[in-house]
């Protein structure tokens, strides 16, 4: 969740958020291998939406994730901007590879 929030904050700080139309997340190594079982994908989506572990409303997560999956759109930065986010194509689990430096 923190990584997703940090990424969005950097887009805001750089002024690039208004030009952002789609976000793709690539997970490698242990995050890829355990990601779905540990809800890494859900945490990333919630972070991109502007949440932190300290302030997220846990009860709202399932409905929010269902709406993202249904609409293929993600409201990021606390609702400041909307991007295309077809979940199956936007969070990629690279189980057999590690990121290249």
PyMOL commands that place a pseudoatom at each C-alpha (Angstrom):
pseudoatom trace, name=CA, resn=UNK, resi=1, chain=A, elem=C, hetatm=0, pos=[0.000, 0.000, 0.000]
pseudoatom trace, name=CA, resn=UNK, resi=2, chain=A, elem=C, hetatm=0, pos=[2.802, 2.375, 0.896]
pseudoatom trace, name=CA, resn=UNK, resi=3, chain=A, elem=C, hetatm=0, pos=[4.549, 1.797, -2.447]
pseudoatom trace, name=CA, resn=UNK, resi=4, chain=A, elem=C, hetatm=0, pos=[1.384, 2.595, -4.409]
pseudoatom trace, name=CA, resn=UNK, resi=5, chain=A, elem=C, hetatm=0, pos=[0.761, 5.752, -2.382]
pseudoatom trace, name=CA, resn=UNK, resi=6, chain=A, elem=C, hetatm=0, pos=[4.403, 6.818, -2.772]
pseudoatom trace, name=CA, resn=UNK, resi=7, chain=A, elem=C, hetatm=0, pos=[4.201, 6.333, -6.550]
pseudoatom trace, name=CA, resn=UNK, resi=8, chain=A, elem=C, hetatm=0, pos=[1.090, 8.494, -6.811]
pseudoatom trace, name=CA, resn=UNK, resi=9, chain=A, elem=C, hetatm=0, pos=[2.622, 11.144, -4.549]
pseudoatom trace, name=CA, resn=UNK, resi=10, chain=A, elem=C, hetatm=0, pos=[5.631, 11.310, -6.882]
pseudoatom trace, name=CA, resn=UNK, resi=11, chain=A, elem=C, hetatm=0, pos=[3.337, 11.745, -9.888]
pseudoatom trace, name=CA, resn=UNK, resi=12, chain=A, elem=C, hetatm=0, pos=[1.629, 14.601, -8.068]
pseudoatom trace, name=CA, resn=UNK, resi=13, chain=A, elem=C, hetatm=0, pos=[4.913, 16.230, -7.021]
pseudoatom trace, name=CA, resn=UNK, resi=14, chain=A, elem=C, hetatm=0, pos=[6.352, 16.010, -10.543]
pseudoatom trace, name=CA, resn=UNK, resi=15, chain=A, elem=C, hetatm=0, pos=[3.198, 17.417, -12.133]
pseudoatom trace, name=CA, resn=UNK, resi=16, chain=A, elem=C, hetatm=0, pos=[2.751, 14.258, -14.213]
pseudoatom trace, name=CA, resn=UNK, resi=17, chain=A, elem=C, hetatm=0, pos=[-0.518, 13.037, -12.683]
pseudoatom trace, name=CA, resn=UNK, resi=18, chain=A, elem=C, hetatm=0, pos=[-2.837, 15.018, -15.010]
pseudoatom trace, name=CA, resn=UNK, resi=19, chain=A, elem=C, hetatm=0, pos=[-1.152, 13.424, -18.055]
pseudoatom trace, name=CA, resn=UNK, resi=20, chain=A, elem=C, hetatm=0, pos=[-1.324, 9.902, -16.632]
pseudoatom trace, name=CA, resn=UNK, resi=21, chain=A, elem=C, hetatm=0, pos=[-3.943, 7.793, -18.387]
pseudoatom trace, name=CA, resn=UNK, resi=22, chain=A, elem=C, hetatm=0, pos=[-2.981, 4.283, -17.286]
pseudoatom trace, name=CA, resn=UNK, resi=23, chain=A, elem=C, hetatm=0, pos=[-0.880, 2.626, -14.591]
pseudoatom trace, name=CA, resn=UNK, resi=24, chain=A, elem=C, hetatm=0, pos=[0.749, -0.788, -14.853]
pseudoatom trace, name=CA, resn=UNK, resi=25, chain=A, elem=C, hetatm=0, pos=[2.405, -2.496, -11.890]
pseudoatom trace, name=CA, resn=UNK, resi=26, chain=A, elem=C, hetatm=0, pos=[5.087, -5.157, -12.409]
pseudoatom trace, name=CA, resn=UNK, resi=27, chain=A, elem=C, hetatm=0, pos=[5.831, -7.434, -9.445]
pseudoatom trace, name=CA, resn=UNK, resi=28, chain=A, elem=C, hetatm=0, pos=[8.974, -9.562, -9.311]
pseudoatom trace, name=CA, resn=UNK, resi=29, chain=A, elem=C, hetatm=0, pos=[10.545, -12.082, -6.962]
pseudoatom trace, name=CA, resn=UNK, resi=30, chain=A, elem=C, hetatm=0, pos=[8.843, -12.776, -3.661]
pseudoatom trace, name=CA, resn=UNK, resi=31, chain=A, elem=C, hetatm=0, pos=[6.199, -10.089, -4.224]
pseudoatom trace, name=CA, resn=UNK, resi=32, chain=A, elem=C, hetatm=0, pos=[5.200, -11.885, -7.394]
pseudoatom trace, name=CA, resn=UNK, resi=33, chain=A, elem=C, hetatm=0, pos=[5.282, -15.343, -5.870]
pseudoatom trace, name=CA, resn=UNK, resi=34, chain=A, elem=C, hetatm=0, pos=[3.216, -14.479, -2.786]
pseudoatom trace, name=CA, resn=UNK, resi=35, chain=A, elem=C, hetatm=0, pos=[1.394, -11.391, -4.043]
pseudoatom trace, name=CA, resn=UNK, resi=36, chain=A, elem=C, hetatm=0, pos=[-2.155, -12.665, -4.397]
pseudoatom trace, name=CA, resn=UNK, resi=37, chain=A, elem=C, hetatm=0, pos=[-2.028, -14.828, -1.280]
pseudoatom trace, name=CA, resn=UNK, resi=38, chain=A, elem=C, hetatm=0, pos=[-0.820, -11.905, 0.805]
pseudoatom trace, name=CA, resn=UNK, resi=39, chain=A, elem=C, hetatm=0, pos=[-3.195, -9.421, -0.898]
pseudoatom trace, name=CA, resn=UNK, resi=40, chain=A, elem=C, hetatm=0, pos=[-0.305, -7.420, -2.358]
pseudoatom trace, name=CA, resn=UNK, resi=41, chain=A, elem=C, hetatm=0, pos=[-2.427, -6.618, -5.400]
pseudoatom trace, name=CA, resn=UNK, resi=42, chain=A, elem=C, hetatm=0, pos=[-5.219, -5.256, -3.223]
pseudoatom trace, name=CA, resn=UNK, resi=43, chain=A, elem=C, hetatm=0, pos=[-2.780, -3.232, -1.130]
pseudoatom trace, name=CA, resn=UNK, resi=44, chain=A, elem=C, hetatm=0, pos=[-1.221, -1.705, -4.239]
pseudoatom trace, name=CA, resn=UNK, resi=45, chain=A, elem=C, hetatm=0, pos=[-4.611, -0.678, -5.608]
pseudoatom trace, name=CA, resn=UNK, resi=46, chain=A, elem=C, hetatm=0, pos=[-5.609, 0.862, -2.296]
pseudoatom trace, name=CA, resn=UNK, resi=47, chain=A, elem=C, hetatm=0, pos=[-2.300, 2.749, -2.111]
pseudoatom trace, name=CA, resn=UNK, resi=48, chain=A, elem=C, hetatm=0, pos=[-2.687, 4.078, -5.647]
pseudoatom trace, name=CA, resn=UNK, resi=49, chain=A, elem=C, hetatm=0, pos=[-6.128, 5.281, -4.602]
pseudoatom trace, name=CA, resn=UNK, resi=50, chain=A, elem=C, hetatm=0, pos=[-4.438, 7.394, -1.927]
pseudoatom trace, name=CA, resn=UNK, resi=51, chain=A, elem=C, hetatm=0, pos=[-4.784, 5.223, 1.152]
pseudoatom trace, name=CA, resn=UNK, resi=52, chain=A, elem=C, hetatm=0, pos=[-2.186, 4.363, 3.763]
pseudoatom trace, name=CA, resn=UNK, resi=53, chain=A, elem=C, hetatm=0, pos=[-2.284, 1.393, 6.141]
pseudoatom trace, name=CA, resn=UNK, resi=54, chain=A, elem=C, hetatm=0, pos=[-2.973, 3.827, 8.978]
pseudoatom trace, name=CA, resn=UNK, resi=55, chain=A, elem=C, hetatm=0, pos=[-6.017, 5.494, 7.430]
pseudoatom trace, name=CA, resn=UNK, resi=56, chain=A, elem=C, hetatm=0, pos=[-7.650, 2.971, 5.104]
pseudoatom trace, name=CA, resn=UNK, resi=57, chain=A, elem=C, hetatm=0, pos=[-11.219, 1.988, 5.931]
pseudoatom trace, name=CA, resn=UNK, resi=58, chain=A, elem=C, hetatm=0, pos=[-10.820, -1.787, 5.893]
pseudoatom trace, name=CA, resn=UNK, resi=59, chain=A, elem=C, hetatm=0, pos=[-14.559, -2.362, 5.548]
pseudoatom trace, name=CA, resn=UNK, resi=60, chain=A, elem=C, hetatm=0, pos=[-14.618, -0.403, 2.276]
pseudoatom trace, name=CA, resn=UNK, resi=61, chain=A, elem=C, hetatm=0, pos=[-11.862, -2.406, 0.560]
pseudoatom trace, name=CA, resn=UNK, resi=62, chain=A, elem=C, hetatm=0, pos=[-13.905, -5.286, -0.955]
pseudoatom trace, name=CA, resn=UNK, resi=63, chain=A, elem=C, hetatm=0, pos=[-16.473, -2.989, -2.587]
pseudoatom trace, name=CA, resn=UNK, resi=64, chain=A, elem=C, hetatm=0, pos=[-13.761, -0.627, -3.838]
pseudoatom trace, name=CA, resn=UNK, resi=65, chain=A, elem=C, hetatm=0, pos=[-11.782, -3.495, -5.414]
pseudoatom trace, name=CA, resn=UNK, resi=66, chain=A, elem=C, hetatm=0, pos=[-14.958, -4.916, -6.991]
pseudoatom trace, name=CA, resn=UNK, resi=67, chain=A, elem=C, hetatm=0, pos=[-15.768, -1.537, -8.538]
pseudoatom trace, name=CA, resn=UNK, resi=68, chain=A, elem=C, hetatm=0, pos=[-12.243, -1.190, -9.959]
pseudoatom trace, name=CA, resn=UNK, resi=69, chain=A, elem=C, hetatm=0, pos=[-12.518, -4.691, -11.448]
pseudoatom trace, name=CA, resn=UNK, resi=70, chain=A, elem=C, hetatm=0, pos=[-15.991, -3.970, -12.857]
pseudoatom trace, name=CA, resn=UNK, resi=71, chain=A, elem=C, hetatm=0, pos=[-15.179, -0.584, -14.371]
pseudoatom trace, name=CA, resn=UNK, resi=72, chain=A, elem=C, hetatm=0, pos=[-11.502, -1.089, -15.299]
pseudoatom trace, name=CA, resn=UNK, resi=73, chain=A, elem=C, hetatm=0, pos=[-10.970, 2.416, -13.917]
pseudoatom trace, name=CA, resn=UNK, resi=74, chain=A, elem=C, hetatm=0, pos=[-9.139, 3.514, -10.792]
pseudoatom trace, name=CA, resn=UNK, resi=75, chain=A, elem=C, hetatm=0, pos=[-9.674, 6.767, -8.959]
pseudoatom trace, name=CA, resn=UNK, resi=76, chain=A, elem=C, hetatm=0, pos=[-6.211, 7.730, -7.692]
pseudoatom trace, name=CA, resn=UNK, resi=77, chain=A, elem=C, hetatm=0, pos=[-4.801, 10.335, -5.317]
pseudoatom trace, name=CA, resn=UNK, resi=78, chain=A, elem=C, hetatm=0, pos=[-7.881, 10.394, -3.135]
pseudoatom trace, name=CA, resn=UNK, resi=79, chain=A, elem=C, hetatm=0, pos=[-10.173, 10.877, -6.122]
pseudoatom trace, name=CA, resn=UNK, resi=80, chain=A, elem=C, hetatm=0, pos=[-8.178, 13.671, -7.773]
pseudoatom trace, name=CA, resn=UNK, resi=81, chain=A, elem=C, hetatm=0, pos=[-7.700, 11.761, -11.037]
pseudoatom trace, name=CA, resn=UNK, resi=82, chain=A, elem=C, hetatm=0, pos=[-9.013, 8.634, -12.796]
pseudoatom trace, name=CA, resn=UNK, resi=83, chain=A, elem=C, hetatm=0, pos=[-6.896, 6.225, -14.861]
pseudoatom trace, name=CA, resn=UNK, resi=84, chain=A, elem=C, hetatm=0, pos=[-7.595, 3.160, -16.949]
pseudoatom trace, name=CA, resn=UNK, resi=85, chain=A, elem=C, hetatm=0, pos=[-6.899, 0.111, -14.798]
pseudoatom trace, name=CA, resn=UNK, resi=86, chain=A, elem=C, hetatm=0, pos=[-8.071, -3.233, -16.193]
pseudoatom trace, name=CA, resn=UNK, resi=87, chain=A, elem=C, hetatm=0, pos=[-6.859, -5.245, -13.198]
pseudoatom trace, name=CA, resn=UNK, resi=88, chain=A, elem=C, hetatm=0, pos=[-5.773, -8.401, -15.062]
pseudoatom trace, name=CA, resn=UNK, resi=89, chain=A, elem=C, hetatm=0, pos=[-3.600, -6.318, -17.395]
pseudoatom trace, name=CA, resn=UNK, resi=90, chain=A, elem=C, hetatm=0, pos=[-2.490, -3.718, -14.850]
pseudoatom trace, name=CA, resn=UNK, resi=91, chain=A, elem=C, hetatm=0, pos=[-0.902, -5.825, -12.111]
pseudoatom trace, name=CA, resn=UNK, resi=92, chain=A, elem=C, hetatm=0, pos=[1.557, -8.259, -13.630]
pseudoatom trace, name=CA, resn=UNK, resi=93, chain=A, elem=C, hetatm=0, pos=[3.090, -11.075, -11.603]
pseudoatom trace, name=CA, resn=UNK, resi=94, chain=A, elem=C, hetatm=0, pos=[6.481, -12.107, -13.042]
pseudoatom trace, name=CA, resn=UNK, resi=95, chain=A, elem=C, hetatm=0, pos=[7.013, -15.341, -11.121]
pseudoatom trace, name=CA, resn=UNK, resi=96, chain=A, elem=C, hetatm=0, pos=[9.987, -16.676, -13.067]
pseudoatom trace, name=CA, resn=UNK, resi=97, chain=A, elem=C, hetatm=0, pos=[12.039, -13.507, -13.373]
pseudoatom trace, name=CA, resn=UNK, resi=98, chain=A, elem=C, hetatm=0, pos=[13.657, -10.794, -11.328]
pseudoatom trace, name=CA, resn=UNK, resi=99, chain=A, elem=C, hetatm=0, pos=[13.760, -7.166, -12.350]
pseudoatom trace, name=CA, resn=UNK, resi=100, chain=A, elem=C, hetatm=0, pos=[16.839, -6.126, -14.281]
pseudoatom trace, name=CA, resn=UNK, resi=101, chain=A, elem=C, hetatm=0, pos=[18.789, -3.176, -12.852]
for i in range(1, 101): cmd.bond("trace and resi %d" % i, "trace and resi %d" % (i + 1))
show_as sticks, trace
zoom trace
